[in-house]
Amino acid sequence: MTSGHQPARAQPDVDDCTYNLFRNKCLPEIICAVPEDRPVPAFIGSEQWSFEQPLRPNEARPSGFDSQAAQAGVRFNGFYLFHALAAIPALGASLEFVLGNL
């Protein structure tokens, strides 16, 4: 191997991944991120979950999205569940108020 060649990565970087985001209808702060090249988990049913949007590389990540946790979640489960605080408007406004006053 010459110095100009890099070995291939075993897994793509999580920030290079496009995710499909699904939001829980009963608990809208719960989001499931599924890489577009992975099957949607069986628990994501149309009665309890709705498709939110694709999340492409280099786009701003939603609040609560942790890239390292996403990588681990996808590696072991095929998906990543996270809690998005901004999905709760009153809580988001309260956090902004508190953080702004610190």
C-alpha positions as CSV (number, residue, x, y, z in Angstrom):
1,M,0.0,0.0,0.0
2,T,1.3,3.4,-0.9
3,S,1.1,6.4,1.3
4,G,-1.6,8.0,-0.9
5,H,-4.1,5.1,-0.4
6,Q,-6.5,4.8,2.5
7,P,-7.9,1.5,3.6
8,A,-11.6,1.1,3.0
9,R,-13.8,1.8,6.1
10,A,-15.7,-1.1,7.4
11,Q,-18.8,1.1,7.9
12,P,-19.6,4.4,6.3
13,D,-19.4,7.4,8.6
14,V,-22.8,8.1,10.2
15,D,-22.6,11.7,8.9
16,D,-22.4,10.3,5.4
17,C,-25.7,8.4,5.8
18,T,-29.1,9.5,4.7
19,Y,-31.8,8.6,7.2
20,N,-35.6,8.4,6.9
21,L,-37.1,9.9,10.0
22,F,-40.4,8.6,11.5
23,R,-42.2,10.4,14.3
24,N,-44.4,8.6,16.9
25,K,-48.0,9.9,16.6
26,C,-48.7,9.5,20.4
27,L,-45.4,10.8,21.6
28,P,-44.2,13.2,18.9
29,E,-40.9,13.8,20.7
30,I,-39.8,10.2,19.9
31,I,-38.2,9.9,16.5
32,C,-36.9,6.8,14.8
33,A,-34.0,7.3,12.3
34,V,-33.6,4.5,9.8
35,P,-30.7,4.5,7.2
36,E,-32.2,4.6,3.7
37,D,-30.4,1.4,2.8
38,R,-31.9,-0.5,5.7
39,P,-35.4,-2.0,6.0
40,V,-37.9,-0.1,8.1
41,P,-38.4,-1.9,11.4
42,A,-41.6,-3.9,11.8
43,F,-42.7,-1.8,14.8
44,I,-43.0,1.3,12.6
45,G,-46.6,0.9,11.6
46,S,-48.8,3.5,9.9
47,E,-51.2,3.7,12.9
48,Q,-48.5,4.7,15.4
49,W,-45.8,6.3,13.3
50,S,-45.7,8.8,10.4
51,F,-42.9,9.5,8.0
52,E,-41.4,12.8,8.9
53,Q,-38.7,13.6,6.3
54,P,-35.4,12.3,4.9
55,L,-32.3,13.5,6.8
56,R,-29.4,13.9,4.3
57,P,-25.7,14.2,5.0
58,N,-24.6,17.8,5.8
59,E,-28.1,18.8,6.9
60,A,-28.6,20.2,10.4
61,R,-29.4,17.3,12.8
62,P,-32.6,17.6,14.9
63,S,-32.2,18.4,18.5
64,G,-31.5,15.2,20.5
65,F,-29.8,13.4,17.5
66,D,-26.4,12.1,18.6
67,S,-24.2,10.9,15.7
68,Q,-22.2,8.4,17.8
69,A,-25.4,7.0,19.4
70,A,-26.9,6.7,15.9
71,Q,-24.0,4.8,14.7
72,A,-24.2,2.3,17.6
73,G,-28.0,2.0,17.3
74,V,-27.8,1.3,13.6
75,R,-25.0,-1.2,14.1
76,F,-26.8,-3.2,16.7
77,N,-30.5,-2.6,15.9
78,G,-30.7,-1.3,12.3
79,F,-32.3,1.9,13.5
80,Y,-31.8,4.7,16.0
81,L,-34.5,6.0,18.4
82,F,-34.0,9.4,20.0
83,H,-35.9,12.0,22.0
84,A,-36.2,15.4,20.2
85,L,-36.8,18.1,22.8
86,A,-37.7,20.7,20.2
87,A,-40.8,18.6,19.3
88,I,-42.4,19.9,22.5
89,P,-42.9,23.6,21.8
90,A,-43.4,24.6,25.5
91,L,-40.4,22.7,26.6
92,G,-38.3,24.1,23.8
93,A,-39.3,27.6,24.7
94,S,-38.6,26.9,28.4
95,L,-35.1,25.6,27.6
96,E,-34.3,28.6,25.5
97,F,-35.4,30.9,28.3
98,V,-33.4,29.1,30.9
99,L,-30.3,28.7,28.7
100,G,-30.6,32.3,27.7
101,N,-30.6,33.5,31.3
102,L,-27.4,31.5,32.3
